[in-house]
Amino acid sequence: MMNFPNIMGITSGAAFLLGFLLIAHPRKINAAANKYLGLFIITLGLAMLEIPLFYQNFHIKHPKIFELIGLVRFLTAPLLYISILYFTSLEKKFDRKILWHFLPFVIFLVFRFPFFITGKNIEFSYEAGRIVFFILRTALPLQAVIYWYLSFRKLQHHLKNIHQFSSATEQIDLFWLKNFLLVLILIVAAWINLIFFNLDSLIEFTPFIYLLSIFFLAYFSLQQKEVFDFNTTELNELSDIKIDKKENPKRVSENRLNELDKKLQLLMNLEKLYLENDLSLPKLAQSMDASCNETSFVINELYGDNFYNFINKFRVEEAKILLLSGKYNQLNILGIAYESGFNSKTTFNTTFKKHTGFSPTDFVKKNTILEKNEI
C-alpha cells in the first residue's frame, strides 16, 4: 500500500499527457471526438490525482480546490459518451443538446457553492442528512454505469451503420474503443470497491489496472483512422439515407430502380468494381451516376442486403475462383485476400467462412479431394 499514491500519481500524469495529445491530435483526425475523449482522460486523471493529493494532506491545506476536483468527476462519464457520439456521427457540427449531459455537474456545483464561499457545509437535520449523503454517495457510480451502457450500445449501433456504406470496416469499426469500454469495467469495479467495499485484495491491484488502461487507450487512440473519411457533400448524402422502409418506402421510382440495377450489375459482373479495396458507397454511387440514397435503396430493396455484405459476397466468389486456380500456388492466403478486394486476412477468413461454411484453406482441401475422387 506504500506505493499506492505514487503509482496513482504516475498514472494521473500519463492520463494528463494522453489527454493533451488527443486534444491536439498530431494527425488532425476525428477532431471533435478526440477533443472530448481528451477531456475525458484529463478528468479521469484528476480523479486519480485525488489519492496522492489526499496522502499529501492537500484536502486540509486547500479544501476548496480539492472539493472542486472531486466535483469534476461528474464530467467524466458524460465526456466519454459525447466523445463516442462524435466518433459515431456523420454530423460534424456542434449540437447544443449535448449540454444537457453536464446538468448533474452543474446541480452538484450549485449545491456545493455555499462551501466555496464560506468554507462551511450546509447543515441538515439527521434524516435529511442521511438522504443527502446517500445521494452524494450513489449519484456518481450510478452515472458511470448508465453512461457506460449508453456508450457501449452506441458503439454496437455504429458497426451496424457503417455496413451501410463501407466494404472494409477494420479501420473504422472503433473496436479499440469498444475494448476500452470493456477495460473500463475493471476501472469502475475497482473504483466502486474503493467507495463501498474496500476489499484489500482488489485495492492492491487498483493502481495497476488504472495505469494499464491508460496505456491501452494511448496505444490504440494515437493510431486511429478517420472514421468518416468523406467530403462534405458525401457526408450530407450519407446522412440522408433512410434505412427503415417505413420512413420513406418509395425513395426511387420503378423505372429508375431498373435503370440503376442494370448499371450496378454491369459494374459488379463486368468491371468488377468490388476488387477496389477501399470501395465505399459514395464511390459506387458516383460510378452509377446516382446518389448514395438511391444506390443504398437499390441494394436494400432488390438484394435484401446492406452495402458491406453485398460487396463482400462478390469478393468471396472471386476468392473461390482464385483459390481453385493456379494463383493459389503463387500467392498465400493474404495475397488471395488482397486480390479479391479484401483489406485484411482476418476479415477475409471471417467473411469467407460466413458465406461458404469453410475457411479458405479447408475450402481448397475439400475441392482438391473432390477432384481426386472424380479422377
VOFILUM-212048 format. One record per residue (C-alpha): residue in one letter; x, y, z. Coordinates in Angstrom, 1 decimal, m for minus. Last residue first. Layout:
BEGIN
A X Y Z
...
***
This chain:
BEGIN
I m10.5 m38.8 m61.4
E m13.7 m37.6 m59.8
N m12.3 m38.7 m56.4
K m9.2 m36.6 m57.0
E m11.2 m33.5 m57.9
L m13.4 m33.9 m54.8
I m10.3 m34.2 m52.6
T m8.9 m30.9 m54.1
N m12.3 m29.3 m53.6
K m12.3 m30.1 m49.8
K m8.6 m29.1 m49.4
V m9.2 m25.7 m51.1
F m12.3 m24.9 m49.0
D m10.4 m26.0 m45.8
T m7.7 m23.5 m46.6
P m10.2 m20.7 m47.3
S m12.2 m21.5 m44.1
F m15.4 m23.3 m44.7
G m19.1 m22.6 m44.3
T m19.2 m20.8 m47.6
H m20.6 m17.3 m46.8
K m19.6 m16.9 m43.1
K m16.4 m18.8 m43.7
F m15.3 m16.4 m46.4
T m16.3 m13.4 m44.3
T m14.3 m14.5 m41.3
N m11.2 m15.5 m43.3
F m11.2 m12.4 m45.4
T m11.8 m10.1 m42.4
T m8.8 m11.7 m40.6
K m6.6 m11.6 m43.7
S m7.1 m7.9 m44.2
N m8.2 m5.4 m46.8
F m10.3 m7.6 m49.0
G m10.7 m6.9 m52.8
S m10.2 m10.4 m54.1
E m6.5 m9.9 m55.0
Y m6.0 m8.6 m51.5
A m7.5 m11.8 m49.9
I m5.6 m14.1 m52.4
G m2.4 m12.4 m51.3
L m3.2 m12.9 m47.7
I m3.9 m16.6 m48.3
N m0.5 m17.0 m49.9
L 0.0 m16.4 m53.6
Q 1.7 m18.4 m56.4
N 0.2 m21.8 m55.7
Y m3.2 m20.3 m55.2
K m2.8 m18.4 m58.4
G m3.1 m21.7 m60.4
S m6.8 m21.7 m59.9
L m9.1 m23.1 m57.2
L m8.2 m20.4 m54.6
L m8.6 m17.7 m57.3
I m12.1 m18.8 m58.2
K m13.2 m19.0 m54.6
A m11.7 m15.6 m53.9
E m13.8 m14.0 m56.7
E m16.9 m15.6 m55.2
V m15.9 m14.2 m51.8
R m15.3 m10.8 m53.2
F m18.7 m10.8 m54.8
K m20.3 m11.7 m51.5
N m18.2 m8.9 m49.9
I m19.9 m6.2 m52.0
F m23.4 m7.1 m50.9
N m22.5 m7.8 m47.3
Y m21.0 m4.3 m46.8
F m23.6 m2.5 m48.8
N m26.5 m3.9 m46.8
D m28.8 m6.7 m48.0
G m32.2 m7.5 m49.4
Y m30.9 m7.7 m52.9
L m33.5 m5.6 m54.7
E m34.6 m3.3 m51.9
N m31.5 m2.9 m49.8
I m29.0 m2.8 m52.7
V m31.2 m0.5 m54.8
F m32.0 1.7 m51.8
S m28.3 2.2 m51.0
T m27.7 3.3 m54.5
E m30.6 5.8 m54.5
N m29.5 7.3 m51.1
C m25.9 7.5 m52.1
S m26.9 9.5 m55.2
A m26.6 8.1 m58.7
D m24.3 8.4 m61.6
M m23.5 4.7 m61.2
S m19.8 5.2 m60.8
Q m20.5 8.1 m58.3
A m22.8 5.8 m56.3
L m20.1 3.2 m56.1
K m17.6 5.7 m54.8
P m20.1 7.1 m52.3
L m21.0 3.6 m51.1
S m17.3 2.8 m50.4
L m14.7 0.8 m52.3
D m11.3 0.9 m50.5
N m10.0 m2.5 m51.6
E m11.2 m2.0 m55.2
L m11.9 m5.5 m56.4
Y m15.7 m4.8 m55.9
L m15.6 m2.7 m59.1
K m15.5 m6.0 m61.1
E m16.0 m4.2 m64.5
L m18.1 m6.9 m65.9
N m20.1 m8.5 m63.1
M m20.1 m5.8 m60.5
L m20.1 m2.6 m62.6
L m22.5 m4.1 m65.1
Q m24.8 m5.4 m62.4
L m25.0 m2.0 m60.8
K m25.7 m0.2 m64.0
K m28.6 m2.6 m64.7
D m29.9 m2.1 m61.2
L m29.7 1.6 m61.6
E m32.0 1.6 m64.6
N m34.4 m0.9 m63.0
L m34.7 1.4 m59.9
R m35.1 4.5 m62.0
N m38.0 2.9 m63.9
E m39.7 1.7 m60.6
S m39.3 5.1 m58.9
V m36.7 5.5 m56.1
R m37.2 6.6 m52.4
K m40.6 4.9 m52.2
P m40.9 3.5 m48.6
N m39.5 6.5 m46.8
E m39.6 6.2 m43.0
K m41.4 2.8 m43.0
K m38.7 1.4 m45.2
D m36.1 1.9 m42.4
I m32.7 2.5 m43.8
K m33.2 6.2 m44.8
I m30.0 7.7 m46.2
D m29.9 11.5 m45.7
S m26.8 11.4 m43.5
L m24.9 9.6 m46.3
E m25.8 12.3 m48.7
N m24.6 15.0 m46.3
L m21.4 13.2 m45.6
E m20.8 12.8 m49.4
T m21.2 16.5 m49.9
T m18.9 17.4 m47.0
N m16.1 15.2 m48.2
F m15.6 11.7 m46.9
D m13.3 10.0 m44.5
F m15.9 9.1 m41.9
V m13.9 7.2 m39.2
E m10.6 8.8 m39.7
K m8.0 6.3 m38.6
Q m6.7 5.6 m35.0
Q m3.0 5.3 m34.3
L m2.9 7.6 m31.2
S m6.2 6.1 m29.8
F m4.9 2.5 m29.9
Y m1.7 2.7 m27.9
A m2.9 5.5 m25.6
L m6.1 3.6 m24.7
F m4.1 0.6 m23.6
F m1.5 2.7 m21.8
I m4.3 4.4 m19.8
S m5.9 1.1 m19.0
L m2.6 m0.4 m17.9
L m2.2 2.5 m15.4
Y m5.7 2.2 m13.9
I m5.5 m1.6 m13.5
F m2.0 m1.1 m11.9
P m3.4 1.4 m9.5
T m6.2 m1.0 m8.5
F m4.1 m4.1 m7.9
E m3.7 m3.8 m4.2
I m7.3 m2.4 m3.8
L m8.6 m5.7 m5.2
S m7.1 m7.9 m2.5
D m7.8 m5.3 0.2
L m11.5 m5.3 m0.4
N m12.6 m1.7 0.5
F m16.3 m2.4 m0.1
F m18.2 0.8 m0.9
I m16.1 3.6 m2.3
L m12.8 1.8 m3.0
N m14.7 m1.2 m4.4
I m16.7 1.2 m6.6
W m13.3 2.4 m8.1
A m12.0 m1.1 m8.7
A m15.3 m2.1 m10.4
V m15.3 1.2 m12.5
I m11.7 0.6 m13.6
L m12.4 m3.1 m14.4
I m15.5 m2.1 m16.4
L m13.3 0.4 m18.2
V m11.4 m2.5 m19.7
L m14.6 m3.4 m21.5
L m15.1 0.2 m22.5
F m11.5 0.2 m23.9
N m12.4 m2.9 m26.0
K m15.2 m0.9 m27.6
L m12.8 1.9 m28.2
W m10.4 m0.4 m29.9
F m13.2 m1.9 m32.0
L m13.9 1.6 m33.4
D m15.3 m0.1 m36.6
I m13.3 2.4 m38.7
Q m10.0 0.7 m39.6
E m11.4 m2.9 m40.0
T m14.6 m1.8 m41.7
A m13.9 m2.6 m45.4
S m17.0 m2.5 m47.6
S m18.3 0.7 m46.2
F m21.6 2.5 m46.7
Q m24.4 0.6 m45.0
H m22.1 m1.6 m43.0
I m21.0 1.5 m41.2
N m24.4 1.7 m39.5
K m24.3 m1.8 m38.0
L m20.9 m1.2 m36.5
H m22.1 2.1 m35.1
H m25.1 0.6 m33.5
Q m22.8 m1.5 m31.2
L m20.7 1.5 m30.5
K m23.8 3.4 m29.3
R m24.9 0.5 m27.1
F m21.5 0.5 m25.4
S m21.7 4.3 m24.8
L m25.2 4.1 m23.4
Y m24.3 1.3 m21.0
W m21.1 3.1 m19.8
Y m23.2 6.2 m19.4
I m25.7 4.5 m17.1
V m22.9 2.7 m15.1
A m20.9 5.9 m14.5
Q m24.0 8.0 m13.6
L m24.9 5.4 m11.0
P m21.4 5.4 m9.5
L m21.5 9.2 m9.3
A m25.0 9.5 m7.8
T m24.6 6.8 m5.1
R m22.5 8.6 m2.4
L m23.9 12.0 m2.9
I m27.5 10.8 m3.0
F m27.0 8.6 0.1
F m25.4 11.5 2.0
V m28.3 13.8 1.1
I m30.8 11.3 2.3
R m28.9 10.7 5.6
G m28.6 14.5 6.1
A m32.3 14.9 5.6
E m33.0 12.4 8.4
Y m30.5 13.9 10.8
S m31.4 17.5 10.0
F m29.3 19.3 7.5
E m26.4 21.9 7.7
I m24.9 23.2 4.5
N m21.1 22.7 4.6
K m18.7 25.5 5.6
G m15.9 27.2 3.6
T m18.0 30.3 3.3
I m18.0 30.9 m0.5
F m16.8 27.5 m1.9
F m18.9 25.7 0.7
P m22.0 27.8 m0.3
F m21.5 26.6 m3.9
R m21.6 22.9 m3.1
F m25.3 22.5 m4.2
V m24.6 24.8 m7.2
L m21.7 22.5 m8.2
F m23.9 19.5 m7.6
I m26.5 20.7 m10.0
V m24.0 22.0 m12.6
F m22.2 18.6 m12.7
P m25.6 16.8 m13.0
L m26.6 19.1 m15.9
F m23.5 18.4 m18.0
H m25.3 15.9 m20.2
W m27.8 18.6 m21.0
L m25.0 20.5 m22.9
I m25.1 17.7 m25.5
K m28.3 19.1 m26.9
R m26.4 22.2 m28.1
D m25.1 20.1 m31.1
F m21.8 21.2 m32.5
K m21.5 20.4 m36.2
K m19.6 17.4 m37.6
E m22.6 15.2 m38.4
L m21.8 11.7 m39.6
S m21.9 10.5 m36.0
T m20.1 7.5 m34.5
F m16.9 9.2 m33.2
Y m18.9 12.3 m32.3
L m21.4 10.4 m30.1
I m18.4 8.4 m28.7
S m16.8 11.6 m27.5
I m20.2 12.7 m26.0
Y m20.3 9.4 m24.1
L m16.8 9.8 m22.7
L m17.4 13.4 m21.8
P m20.7 12.4 m20.0
A m18.8 9.8 m17.9
T m16.0 12.2 m16.7
L m18.0 15.4 m16.1
F m19.3 14.4 m12.7
R m15.7 13.6 m11.7
V m15.1 17.4 m11.9
L m16.9 17.6 m8.5
G m14.0 15.9 m6.7
I m11.5 18.3 m8.2
L m13.7 21.2 m7.0
E m13.6 19.7 m3.5
F m9.8 19.5 m3.5
I m9.7 23.2 m4.7
K m12.0 24.2 m1.8
P m10.1 22.1 0.8
H m6.7 23.6 0.1
K m4.5 22.8 3.1
I m6.7 20.1 4.5
H m7.6 18.3 1.2
F m4.0 18.6 0.2
N m3.0 16.4 3.1
Q m0.2 14.9 1.0
Y m1.9 11.5 1.1
F m5.0 13.2 m0.1
L m3.1 14.7 m3.1
P m1.8 11.2 m3.9
I m5.4 9.9 m3.9
E m7.1 12.8 m5.6
L m4.8 12.5 m8.6
M m6.8 9.5 m9.9
A m9.9 11.7 m10.2
L m7.9 14.4 m12.0
G m6.5 11.8 m14.4
L m10.1 10.7 m15.2
T m10.9 14.4 m15.8
I m7.9 14.6 m18.2
I m9.0 11.3 m20.0
F m12.5 12.6 m20.6
L m11.1 16.0 m21.8
G m9.0 14.0 m24.3
L m12.0 12.0 m25.4
Y m13.9 15.2 m25.9
K m11.2 16.7 m28.0
N m10.8 13.4 m29.8
A m14.4 13.3 m30.9
A m14.3 16.9 m32.3
A m11.1 16.2 m34.3
N m11.8 12.8 m35.7
I m8.4 13.2 m37.4
K m5.8 16.0 m37.0
R m2.8 13.7 m37.3
P m0.9 15.3 m34.4
H m4.0 15.2 m32.1
A m4.2 18.4 m30.1
I m7.0 17.3 m27.8
L m5.7 13.7 m28.0
L m2.2 14.7 m27.1
F m3.5 16.8 m24.2
G m5.4 13.9 m22.8
L m2.6 11.5 m23.2
L m0.3 13.7 m21.2
F m2.9 14.3 m18.5
A m3.6 10.5 m18.3
A 0.2 9.7 m18.0
G 0.5 12.2 m15.1
S m2.5 10.6 m13.4
T m1.0 7.1 m13.8
I 2.3 8.4 m12.3
G 0.4 9.9 m9.3
M m1.6 6.7 m8.9
I 1.6 4.8 m8.8
N 3.0 7.1 m6.1
P m0.3 7.0 m4.1
F m0.3 3.2 m4.0
N 3.4 2.6 m3.4
M 3.0 2.3 0.4
M 0.0 0.0 0.0
***
